[in-house]
Amino acid sequence: MDPSDWNVVPDLVLLDVFSRLEDDDRLSMALVCNNWNRLFQSPQLWRTRKVIFSTEKPFTTATKSVGFLKTFGKHLKILTVGFANPNFRNAKQISKAVELFFNRAACISDLRLKEFTLQNANMELYWHFILSRKRIISSLCKFLKGLREVTLINFIAAKMSLTDGCRVLESLGRGQAAKTLKTVFIEDMFQAYVSPNRHKRYTVAMTKFKSISWIYTNYDTINSQILKSISKYIGKQFQKLTLTLDCDVSSYIIQSRDWSDFADHCPNVEVVFYIYSSAFKQDVPSILVPEIPLKEIDIVSWPSVESARRALESNISRTLAHISLTYGHRIGNGV
């Protein structure tokens, strides 16, 4: 191919090529000519970034990622920070690298993130040492508090303690995120044995967000006070509540009157339930009251062992009959 032919290749095509390359290859491509160097600076190439901390040179990952944010942070919209195979041997080093990254990222003034995801955190499994966990949570809180335009937060499967999870939510509530946050994914954000909806600190933290339109979480992280706060401050703007039911919640069932009030004040809301087989050890129909503005129910897992299926068979059958009788006329997707 004649080198001059590259001059007629449209920018959109070259940008597509750039977008498929790793950073080092993009840099090499940018050194070819002035035009390609110009394209290298295009904002659309730097909208998303995934930073994964592993056992291999975590401090190098931290410093390079901070350098990226300083150079292209003004273009970045979606940031994912995750972990690859941390264990008790390397948790200290990884936590120090993560602390370095979040603390320095918090000082970058022109960072304008729209979406942030904490991936594969699993604080319950990986971070047994208190100091390592404290480094990550403290620096994460400092970073989150400084986010000024974030609209989506994803802490799915973070498995935090009650205290750590509340600190994270409070850091968001104290910053601009209290006004800008639209979507909150916090399914399994807390450890399995924690029922945050029983604790005032968690409830207060969740009521700080005044612009949310979609919450994806576990049933045991929602209570009547949170529903009332959504009704009072968000109302018609609240669009979707997605709840997973995977444990015994019989001691803190949301009552019919609370659902009715919620539906009246949030007329555009759609409630979606994902029910796991472990939930059928309890009286599921007592949870699925008629006043819930239900749009969809999905039973997403069944007992894999035949004896377990037989033990739950009557509860499952009764639940299916209840769903059909109570919601059959209005759910968009059946079971």
Contacts in CASP RR format, 6 or more apart in sequence:
PFRMAT RR
TARGET T0000
AUTHOR 0000-0000-0000
METHOD contacts of the structure
MODEL  1
MDPSDWNVVPDLVLLDVFSRLEDDDRLSMALVCNNWNRLFQSPQLWRTRK
VIFSTEKPFTTATKSVGFLKTFGKHLKILTVGFANPNFRNAKQISKAVEL
FFNRAACISDLRLKEFTLQNANMELYWHFILSRKRIISSLCKFLKGLREV
TLINFIAAKMSLTDGCRVLESLGRGQAAKTLKTVFIEDMFQAYVSPNRHK
RYTVAMTKFKSISWIYTNYDTINSQILKSISKYIGKQFQKLTLTLDCDVS
SYIIQSRDWSDFADHCPNVEVVFYIYSSAFKQDVPSILVPEIPLKEIDIV
SWPSVESARRALESNISRTLAHISLTYGHRIGNGV
6 33 0 8 1.000
7 35 0 8 1.000
11 39 0 8 1.000
14 36 0 8 1.000
14 39 0 8 1.000
15 39 0 8 1.000
15 42 0 8 1.000
15 44 0 8 1.000
15 45 0 8 1.000
17 29 0 8 1.000
18 26 0 8 1.000
18 29 0 8 1.000
18 39 0 8 1.000
18 40 0 8 1.000
18 42 0 8 1.000
18 45 0 8 1.000
19 44 0 8 1.000
19 45 0 8 1.000
21 29 0 8 1.000
23 68 0 8 1.000
26 40 0 8 1.000
26 45 0 8 1.000
27 40 0 8 1.000
29 36 0 8 1.000
29 40 0 8 1.000
30 36 0 8 1.000
30 37 0 8 1.000
30 39 0 8 1.000
30 40 0 8 1.000
31 37 0 8 1.000
39 45 0 8 1.000
43 75 0 8 1.000
44 75 0 8 1.000
45 75 0 8 1.000
46 72 0 8 1.000
46 73 0 8 1.000
46 75 0 8 1.000
46 76 0 8 1.000
47 75 0 8 1.000
47 76 0 8 1.000
47 77 0 8 1.000
47 78 0 8 1.000
48 76 0 8 1.000
48 77 0 8 1.000
48 78 0 8 1.000
48 79 0 8 1.000
48 80 0 8 1.000
49 65 0 8 1.000
49 68 0 8 1.000
49 69 0 8 1.000
49 76 0 8 1.000
49 78 0 8 1.000
49 79 0 8 1.000
49 80 0 8 1.000
50 79 0 8 1.000
50 80 0 8 1.000
50 81 0 8 1.000
50 82 0 8 1.000
50 119 0 8 1.000
51 61 0 8 1.000
51 65 0 8 1.000
51 79 0 8 1.000
51 80 0 8 1.000
51 81 0 8 1.000
51 82 0 8 1.000
51 101 0 8 1.000
52 61 0 8 1.000
52 81 0 8 1.000
52 82 0 8 1.000
52 83 0 8 1.000
52 84 0 8 1.000
52 119 0 8 1.000
53 61 0 8 1.000
53 62 0 8 1.000
53 81 0 8 1.000
53 82 0 8 1.000
53 83 0 8 1.000
53 84 0 8 1.000
53 86 0 8 1.000
53 94 0 8 1.000
53 97 0 8 1.000
53 98 0 8 1.000
53 101 0 8 1.000
54 61 0 8 1.000
54 83 0 8 1.000
54 84 0 8 1.000
54 85 0 8 1.000
54 94 0 8 1.000
55 84 0 8 1.000
55 85 0 8 1.000
55 86 0 8 1.000
55 90 0 8 1.000
55 93 0 8 1.000
55 94 0 8 1.000
58 90 0 8 1.000
58 93 0 8 1.000
58 94 0 8 1.000
58 96 0 8 1.000
58 97 0 8 1.000
58 98 0 8 1.000
59 93 0 8 1.000
59 96 0 8 1.000
59 97 0 8 1.000
59 100 0 8 1.000
61 97 0 8 1.000
61 101 0 8 1.000
62 97 0 8 1.000
62 98 0 8 1.000
62 100 0 8 1.000
62 101 0 8 1.000
62 104 0 8 1.000
63 100 0 8 1.000
65 101 0 8 1.000
65 105 0 8 1.000
66 100 0 8 1.000
66 101 0 8 1.000
66 104 0 8 1.000
66 105 0 8 1.000
66 108 0 8 1.000
69 76 0 8 1.000
69 104 0 8 1.000
69 105 0 8 1.000
69 108 0 8 1.000
69 111 0 8 1.000
70 108 0 8 1.000
73 108 0 8 1.000
73 110 0 8 1.000
73 111 0 8 1.000
73 112 0 8 1.000
74 110 0 8 1.000
74 111 0 8 1.000
74 112 0 8 1.000
76 111 0 8 1.000
76 112 0 8 1.000
76 113 0 8 1.000
77 112 0 8 1.000
77 113 0 8 1.000
77 114 0 8 1.000
77 115 0 8 1.000
78 113 0 8 1.000
78 114 0 8 1.000
78 115 0 8 1.000
78 116 0 8 1.000
78 117 0 8 1.000
79 113 0 8 1.000
79 115 0 8 1.000
79 116 0 8 1.000
79 117 0 8 1.000
80 116 0 8 1.000
80 117 0 8 1.000
80 119 0 8 1.000
81 98 0 8 1.000
81 101 0 8 1.000
81 116 0 8 1.000
81 117 0 8 1.000
81 118 0 8 1.000
81 119 0 8 1.000
82 118 0 8 1.000
82 119 0 8 1.000
82 120 0 8 1.000
82 121 0 8 1.000
83 94 0 8 1.000
83 119 0 8 1.000
83 120 0 8 1.000
83 121 0 8 1.000
83 122 0 8 1.000
83 126 0 8 1.000
84 120 0 8 1.000
86 94 0 8 1.000
86 126 0 8 1.000
86 127 0 8 1.000
87 126 0 8 1.000
88 128 0 8 1.000
88 129 0 8 1.000
91 126 0 8 1.000
91 127 0 8 1.000
91 128 0 8 1.000
91 129 0 8 1.000
91 132 0 8 1.000
92 129 0 8 1.000
92 131 0 8 1.000
92 132 0 8 1.000
94 132 0 8 1.000
95 127 0 8 1.000
95 131 0 8 1.000
95 132 0 8 1.000
95 133 0 8 1.000
95 135 0 8 1.000
95 136 0 8 1.000
96 135 0 8 1.000
98 135 0 8 1.000
98 136 0 8 1.000
98 139 0 8 1.000
98 140 0 8 1.000
99 135 0 8 1.000
99 136 0 8 1.000
99 138 0 8 1.000
99 139 0 8 1.000
100 139 0 8 1.000
101 139 0 8 1.000
102 136 0 8 1.000
102 139 0 8 1.000
102 140 0 8 1.000
102 142 0 8 1.000
102 143 0 8 1.000
103 139 0 8 1.000
103 142 0 8 1.000
103 143 0 8 1.000
105 111 0 8 1.000
105 143 0 8 1.000
106 139 0 8 1.000
106 142 0 8 1.000
106 143 0 8 1.000
106 145 0 8 1.000
106 146 0 8 1.000
111 147 0 8 1.000
112 148 0 8 1.000
112 149 0 8 1.000
113 147 0 8 1.000
113 149 0 8 1.000
113 150 0 8 1.000
114 149 0 8 1.000
114 150 0 8 1.000
114 151 0 8 1.000
114 152 0 8 1.000
115 150 0 8 1.000
115 151 0 8 1.000
115 152 0 8 1.000
115 153 0 8 1.000
115 154 0 8 1.000
116 144 0 8 1.000
116 147 0 8 1.000
116 150 0 8 1.000
116 152 0 8 1.000
116 153 0 8 1.000
116 154 0 8 1.000
117 153 0 8 1.000
117 154 0 8 1.000
118 140 0 8 1.000
118 154 0 8 1.000
118 155 0 8 1.000
118 158 0 8 1.000
119 154 0 8 1.000
120 157 0 8 1.000
121 136 0 8 1.000
121 155 0 8 1.000
121 157 0 8 1.000
121 158 0 8 1.000
121 159 0 8 1.000
121 160 0 8 1.000
122 157 0 8 1.000
122 158 0 8 1.000
122 159 0 8 1.000
123 133 0 8 1.000
123 136 0 8 1.000
123 137 0 8 1.000
123 158 0 8 1.000
123 159 0 8 1.000
123 160 0 8 1.000
123 161 0 8 1.000
123 164 0 8 1.000
123 191 0 8 1.000
124 159 0 8 1.000
124 160 0 8 1.000
124 161 0 8 1.000
124 191 0 8 1.000
124 192 0 8 1.000
125 159 0 8 1.000
127 133 0 8 1.000
127 136 0 8 1.000
133 164 0 8 1.000
137 160 0 8 1.000
137 164 0 8 1.000
137 165 0 8 1.000
137 167 0 8 1.000
137 168 0 8 1.000
140 168 0 8 1.000
140 171 0 8 1.000
141 167 0 8 1.000
141 168 0 8 1.000
141 170 0 8 1.000
141 171 0 8 1.000
142 171 0 8 1.000
144 153 0 8 1.000
144 168 0 8 1.000
144 171 0 8 1.000
144 172 0 8 1.000
144 177 0 8 1.000
145 171 0 8 1.000
145 172 0 8 1.000
145 174 0 8 1.000
145 175 0 8 1.000
146 175 0 8 1.000
146 176 0 8 1.000
147 172 0 8 1.000
147 175 0 8 1.000
147 176 0 8 1.000
147 177 0 8 1.000
148 175 0 8 1.000
148 176 0 8 1.000
148 180 0 8 1.000
149 176 0 8 1.000
149 180 0 8 1.000
150 172 0 8 1.000
150 176 0 8 1.000
150 177 0 8 1.000
150 180 0 8 1.000
150 181 0 8 1.000
151 180 0 8 1.000
151 181 0 8 1.000
151 182 0 8 1.000
151 183 0 8 1.000
152 181 0 8 1.000
152 182 0 8 1.000
152 183 0 8 1.000
152 184 0 8 1.000
152 185 0 8 1.000
153 172 0 8 1.000
153 177 0 8 1.000
153 181 0 8 1.000
153 183 0 8 1.000
153 184 0 8 1.000
153 185 0 8 1.000
153 186 0 8 1.000
154 185 0 8 1.000
155 168 0 8 1.000
155 185 0 8 1.000
155 186 0 8 1.000
155 189 0 8 1.000
156 185 0 8 1.000
156 186 0 8 1.000
156 187 0 8 1.000
156 188 0 8 1.000
156 189 0 8 1.000
156 216 0 8 1.000
157 187 0 8 1.000
157 188 0 8 1.000
157 189 0 8 1.000
158 165 0 8 1.000
158 186 0 8 1.000
158 188 0 8 1.000
158 189 0 8 1.000
158 190 0 8 1.000
159 188 0 8 1.000
159 189 0 8 1.000
159 190 0 8 1.000
159 191 0 8 1.000
159 192 0 8 1.000
160 168 0 8 1.000
160 189 0 8 1.000
160 190 0 8 1.000
160 191 0 8 1.000
161 190 0 8 1.000
161 191 0 8 1.000
161 194 0 8 1.000
162 190 0 8 1.000
162 191 0 8 1.000
162 194 0 8 1.000
162 196 0 8 1.000
162 199 0 8 1.000
162 201 0 8 1.000
162 202 0 8 1.000
165 189 0 8 1.000
165 190 0 8 1.000
165 196 0 8 1.000
165 202 0 8 1.000
166 196 0 8 1.000
166 199 0 8 1.000
166 201 0 8 1.000
166 202 0 8 1.000
166 205 0 8 1.000
169 202 0 8 1.000
169 205 0 8 1.000
169 206 0 8 1.000
169 208 0 8 1.000
170 205 0 8 1.000
170 208 0 8 1.000
172 178 0 8 1.000
172 181 0 8 1.000
172 208 0 8 1.000
172 209 0 8 1.000
173 205 0 8 1.000
173 208 0 8 1.000
173 209 0 8 1.000
174 208 0 8 1.000
177 209 0 8 1.000
178 208 0 8 1.000
178 209 0 8 1.000
178 210 0 8 1.000
179 210 0 8 1.000
179 211 0 8 1.000
180 211 0 8 1.000
181 209 0 8 1.000
181 211 0 8 1.000
181 212 0 8 1.000
182 211 0 8 1.000
182 212 0 8 1.000
182 213 0 8 1.000
182 214 0 8 1.000
183 212 0 8 1.000
183 213 0 8 1.000
183 214 0 8 1.000
183 215 0 8 1.000
183 216 0 8 1.000
184 209 0 8 1.000
184 212 0 8 1.000
184 214 0 8 1.000
184 215 0 8 1.000
184 216 0 8 1.000
184 217 0 8 1.000
185 216 0 8 1.000
185 217 0 8 1.000
186 215 0 8 1.000
186 216 0 8 1.000
186 217 0 8 1.000
186 221 0 8 1.000
187 216 0 8 1.000
187 217 0 8 1.000
187 218 0 8 1.000
187 244 0 8 1.000
188 218 0 8 1.000
189 217 0 8 1.000
189 221 0 8 1.000
190 196 0 8 1.000
190 218 0 8 1.000
190 221 0 8 1.000
192 247 0 8 1.000
195 220 0 8 1.000
195 249 0 8 1.000
195 252 0 8 1.000
196 202 0 8 1.000
196 220 0 8 1.000
196 221 0 8 1.000
197 203 0 8 1.000
197 220 0 8 1.000
197 221 0 8 1.000
197 222 0 8 1.000
197 223 0 8 1.000
197 226 0 8 1.000
197 252 0 8 1.000
198 223 0 8 1.000
198 252 0 8 1.000
202 221 0 8 1.000
203 223 0 8 1.000
203 225 0 8 1.000
203 226 0 8 1.000
206 221 0 8 1.000
206 226 0 8 1.000
206 229 0 8 1.000
207 225 0 8 1.000
207 226 0 8 1.000
207 229 0 8 1.000
207 233 0 8 1.000
210 233 0 8 1.000
210 234 0 8 1.000
211 234 0 8 1.000
211 237 0 8 1.000
212 230 0 8 1.000
212 234 0 8 1.000
212 238 0 8 1.000
213 234 0 8 1.000
213 237 0 8 1.000
213 238 0 8 1.000
213 239 0 8 1.000
213 240 0 8 1.000
214 239 0 8 1.000
214 240 0 8 1.000
214 241 0 8 1.000
214 242 0 8 1.000
215 222 0 8 1.000
215 240 0 8 1.000
215 241 0 8 1.000
215 242 0 8 1.000
216 242 0 8 1.000
217 242 0 8 1.000
217 243 0 8 1.000
217 244 0 8 1.000
218 243 0 8 1.000
218 244 0 8 1.000
218 245 0 8 1.000
218 246 0 8 1.000
218 247 0 8 1.000
219 243 0 8 1.000
219 244 0 8 1.000
219 245 0 8 1.000
219 249 0 8 1.000
219 287 0 8 1.000
220 247 0 8 1.000
220 249 0 8 1.000
220 252 0 8 1.000
222 241 0 8 1.000
222 243 0 8 1.000
222 254 0 8 1.000
223 252 0 8 1.000
223 254 0 8 1.000
224 254 0 8 1.000
224 255 0 8 1.000
224 258 0 8 1.000
227 254 0 8 1.000
227 258 0 8 1.000
227 259 0 8 1.000
227 261 0 8 1.000
227 262 0 8 1.000
228 258 0 8 1.000
228 261 0 8 1.000
228 262 0 8 1.000
230 238 0 8 1.000
230 262 0 8 1.000
230 265 0 8 1.000
230 266 0 8 1.000
231 261 0 8 1.000
231 262 0 8 1.000
231 264 0 8 1.000
231 265 0 8 1.000
231 266 0 8 1.000
232 265 0 8 1.000
234 266 0 8 1.000
235 265 0 8 1.000
235 266 0 8 1.000
236 266 0 8 1.000
236 267 0 8 1.000
236 268 0 8 1.000
237 268 0 8 1.000
238 266 0 8 1.000
238 268 0 8 1.000
238 269 0 8 1.000
239 268 0 8 1.000
239 269 0 8 1.000
239 270 0 8 1.000
240 269 0 8 1.000
240 270 0 8 1.000
240 271 0 8 1.000
240 272 0 8 1.000
241 269 0 8 1.000
241 270 0 8 1.000
241 271 0 8 1.000
241 272 0 8 1.000
242 271 0 8 1.000
242 272 0 8 1.000
242 274 0 8 1.000
243 271 0 8 1.000
243 272 0 8 1.000
243 273 0 8 1.000
243 274 0 8 1.000
244 273 0 8 1.000
244 274 0 8 1.000
244 275 0 8 1.000
244 276 0 8 1.000
245 273 0 8 1.000
245 274 0 8 1.000
245 275 0 8 1.000
245 276 0 8 1.000
245 279 0 8 1.000
245 284 0 8 1.000
245 287 0 8 1.000
246 275 0 8 1.000
246 276 0 8 1.000
246 278 0 8 1.000
246 279 0 8 1.000
247 278 0 8 1.000
247 279 0 8 1.000
248 279 0 8 1.000
248 281 0 8 1.000
248 282 0 8 1.000
249 282 0 8 1.000
249 287 0 8 1.000
250 282 0 8 1.000
250 283 0 8 1.000
250 286 0 8 1.000
250 287 0 8 1.000
253 286 0 8 1.000
253 287 0 8 1.000
254 287 0 8 1.000
254 289 0 8 1.000
255 289 0 8 1.000
256 289 0 8 1.000
256 290 0 8 1.000
256 291 0 8 1.000
257 291 0 8 1.000
259 289 0 8 1.000
259 291 0 8 1.000
259 292 0 8 1.000
259 293 0 8 1.000
260 291 0 8 1.000
262 269 0 8 1.000
262 293 0 8 1.000
263 269 0 8 1.000
263 291 0 8 1.000
263 292 0 8 1.000
263 293 0 8 1.000
266 293 0 8 1.000
269 293 0 8 1.000
270 293 0 8 1.000
270 295 0 8 1.000
270 296 0 8 1.000
271 292 0 8 1.000
271 293 0 8 1.000
271 294 0 8 1.000
271 295 0 8 1.000
272 294 0 8 1.000
272 295 0 8 1.000
272 296 0 8 1.000
272 297 0 8 1.000
272 298 0 8 1.000
273 288 0 8 1.000
273 294 0 8 1.000
273 296 0 8 1.000
273 297 0 8 1.000
273 298 0 8 1.000
274 298 0 8 1.000
274 300 0 8 1.000
275 284 0 8 1.000
275 297 0 8 1.000
275 298 0 8 1.000
275 299 0 8 1.000
275 300 0 8 1.000
275 319 0 8 1.000
276 300 0 8 1.000
276 301 0 8 1.000
277 299 0 8 1.000
277 301 0 8 1.000
277 302 0 8 1.000
277 303 0 8 1.000
277 308 0 8 1.000
277 312 0 8 1.000
280 312 0 8 1.000
280 315 0 8 1.000
280 316 0 8 1.000
280 319 0 8 1.000
281 312 0 8 1.000
281 315 0 8 1.000
282 315 0 8 1.000
283 315 0 8 1.000
284 315 0 8 1.000
284 319 0 8 1.000
284 322 0 8 1.000
285 318 0 8 1.000
285 319 0 8 1.000
285 322 0 8 1.000
288 294 0 8 1.000
288 297 0 8 1.000
288 319 0 8 1.000
288 322 0 8 1.000
288 323 0 8 1.000
288 326 0 8 1.000
288 327 0 8 1.000
290 326 0 8 1.000
290 327 0 8 1.000
294 327 0 8 1.000
294 330 0 8 1.000
294 331 0 8 1.000
295 330 0 8 1.000
295 331 0 8 1.000
295 332 0 8 1.000
295 333 0 8 1.000
296 331 0 8 1.000
296 332 0 8 1.000
296 333 0 8 1.000
296 334 0 8 1.000
297 323 0 8 1.000
297 327 0 8 1.000
297 331 0 8 1.000
297 333 0 8 1.000
297 334 0 8 1.000
297 335 0 8 1.000
298 333 0 8 1.000
298 335 0 8 1.000
299 316 0 8 1.000
299 335 0 8 1.000
302 309 0 8 1.000
303 309 0 8 1.000
303 311 0 8 1.000
303 312 0 8 1.000
320 335 0 8 1.000
323 331 0 8 1.000
323 334 0 8 1.000
323 335 0 8 1.000
328 334 0 8 1.000
END
